[in-house]
Amino acid sequence: MARVCCFNLAQQTITFGPLANQVLIGTGPFTVTAALTTTATSGLPVTFVSLTPDVCRVSGLNEVLLMVGQCIIRVEQAGNNQFAPAPAVYRSFSVLVRVFLPLIVR
């Protein structure tokens, strides 16, 4: 029979700064710049997940913009045998379209 034991796991939090709006046209995958400073107090790696996969996708630290709209990112840290899972942090930004106005020369 397996023995079940309860441990007091240390708590952790995630620090994740704001994300700037992005322009869809002419924008390839970009690094989530706030990701470079996103940390869990445990020092464990965090994971980025898009909650709006029709608008944006996440692959590692890269964000791929797919269409105009609101992109919502969830950052999570699942914990381990020493740390409890961190409460998820959510950030959003707008994916905008660049408007080109015609140049009229007279």
Buried (B, 14 or more C-beta within 10 A) or exposed (E): EEEEEEEEBEEBEBEBEEBEEBBBEEBEEEEBEBBEEBBBBBEBEBEBBBBBEEBBBBEEBBBBBBEEBEBBBBBBBEBEEEBBBBEBBEBBBBBBEEEEEEEEEE
